[in-house]
Amino acid sequence: MAPSLSLERLSLTDFRNYAHVVIETGPGPIVLFGLNGSGKTNILEAISLLAPGQGLRRAPYPDLLRAGANGGWAVAARVNSRSGRAEIGTGFSPSAAAGQRAGTGRVVRIDGEPAGGSGALADFVEIVWLTPAMDGLFTGPASERRRFLDRLVLCFDPGFRSLAGRFERATQSRNRLLADGVRDNARLEGVEIIMAEAGTAIAAARISTVRRLCDVIAARRLRDPDSPFPWSGIELEGSLESALASAPAVDVEDSYARRLASMRERDRAAGRTLEGPHRSDLIVSHGPKNMPARLSSTGEQKALLIGLVMAEAELIAMRHSGSAPLLLLDEITAHLDDRRRDGLFSEILRLGAQAWMTGTDLSAFSALSGQATMLRVADAGLHSVHA
Amino acid sequence: MSKAIAGPEIERMIQLLSRLPGLGPRSARKAALSLLKRREDLLMPLADALSAAVDRITHCSECGNVDTVSPCSLCRDGRRDRSVVVVVEEVGDLWALERAAAINGVYHVLGGHLSPLDGVGPDNLNIPRLLERASSGEVKEVILALNATVEGQSTMHYIKERLAPTNVAVSEIQKGVPIGGELDYLDDGTLAAAIKSRRRI
């Protein structure tokens, strides 16, 4: 089994409440505990920026700068990745960004060399996270579930990001043409063909990822029928996704392009495009009870979500011959009874993942004593605890 | 720039230079200093060249290229095959194709692409003149050499539809594996396009 992805050293500079902090860690799990507002989640957020994307809070980069700091913020790490050991760093400086064109992203460096963008980080760091903000995943808007799924799709299909960008740009162009009252068939058709092409490819990529995830969930059920985390039934709901189940992609593409052409007046009235992969949903059900996840109790939803996130981590690990991704588990022990808490810890240890967990109470993690690094977070710094 | 570091003439020069693509304020200052240092052999010839350009450079009435004459020297070149018109978005694309000596036809520069999000429609581009040229009887083939972006591709579709009533053959350049490129390093979209546009050998 390949060693799991781990951070050996993490440093934060002028990031959120930290002026400068350095953490040296082993490959095992890490527990960050401390009072509310001490900055535990900020550490997880910093780690999440070592992967492509906007981080786990999706906060604007200027907001991450420590209040009172002058330059910019930076997060650097020495990682043990499947591509070998690497020094990676990322940061953002509001003053430097102001000198450039608007909308510039963060700076990324790999082994001291500037990288084109955060996408380059995908070769080194893969992260799966679970935060209290995701507690409403099953009851909240479909867009949250799509984002949850699409993050996983990206791990398997790096081209997915540009595909999604292409679809979005073509859709915005079509919406604008409709809003401007353009009725020129050739102009609308030009963007609709691109939407159909990219949209069908998006749906196909999601289907293949969901299929992989279903396989992992089935294997987990067999391995551990009494798991404290009930298995999820998952399926995709969307017109292109269901069309692809019974027709070849070229036909789905053609018929979507034709439907877009026939829906112009309706979409013009609505002010947006009413059909496409941007409207799809991930439907999750409580497997053993055979009921929609959104109707389950709060505690059951959390257990389902943990099971789903662990299946996701396992899927990524399987793809890299057992090398597990980083896990960021924020306030993870809240709402979990003892059985589930211990079940989660043994899953993490079995997967061999470097899990970064936060909590207010160290005693909740006593089952991990001797196997995890315990760090107390206080006064904008970290303090080791020898438990 | 927060504070002026030289007289207004030099400041103005730096300011204008910094508006060129690829030049920030820092490199504009460098360029200005270099010009000032080499007054005889660089600054004066450049000033002359620029003022000649202002006086004489114009857009070709045929194809939209920039040149000192209209029709441009490419359109006047008798050795070119005038039955083949290569359509490009910008003059830079024309120069790239000429550098590669890829084809011995004539060109048509659109001056951009259709972009609803930037408010650019067919009326803002050199499309009516293209339709005129295509229906003149002299043109047999129109090759659409546009960018593989959302805007480039939707512009291509639009022009293809507009050219349909004329009897010219319309073709597009291929998308796929770059010469010297390795498949392993290509993105999925390019690979899929390369497979889609395969041809029998």
HADDOCK unambig.tbl for C-alpha pairs under 7 A between the chains (distance, minus, plus):
assign (segid A and resid 159 and name CA) (segid B and resid 187 and name CA) 6.05 0.50 0.50
assign (segid A and resid 159 and name CA) (segid B and resid 188 and name CA) 5.52 0.50 0.50
assign (segid A and resid 159 and name CA) (segid B and resid 189 and name CA) 6.77 0.50 0.50
assign (segid A and resid 166 and name CA) (segid B and resid 150 and name CA) 6.46 0.50 0.50
assign (segid A and resid 170 and name CA) (segid B and resid 150 and name CA) 6.24 0.50 0.50
assign (segid A and resid 173 and name CA) (segid B and resid 116 and name CA) 5.32 0.50 0.50
assign (segid A and resid 173 and name CA) (segid B and resid 117 and name CA) 5.75 0.50 0.50
assign (segid A and resid 176 and name CA) (segid B and resid 116 and name CA) 6.03 0.50 0.50
assign (segid A and resid 176 and name CA) (segid B and resid 117 and name CA) 6.56 0.50 0.50
assign (segid A and resid 177 and name CA) (segid B and resid 116 and name CA) 6.07 0.50 0.50
assign (segid A and resid 186 and name CA) (segid B and resid 157 and name CA) 6.87 0.50 0.50
assign (segid A and resid 186 and name CA) (segid B and resid 158 and name CA) 4.92 0.50 0.50
assign (segid A and resid 186 and name CA) (segid B and resid 161 and name CA) 6.06 0.50 0.50
assign (segid A and resid 187 and name CA) (segid B and resid 158 and name CA) 5.46 0.50 0.50
assign (segid A and resid 190 and name CA) (segid B and resid 154 and name CA) 4.10 0.50 0.50
assign (segid A and resid 190 and name CA) (segid B and resid 155 and name CA) 6.89 0.50 0.50
assign (segid A and resid 190 and name CA) (segid B and resid 157 and name CA) 5.04 0.50 0.50
assign (segid A and resid 190 and name CA) (segid B and resid 158 and name CA) 6.08 0.50 0.50
assign (segid A and resid 191 and name CA) (segid B and resid 154 and name CA) 5.34 0.50 0.50
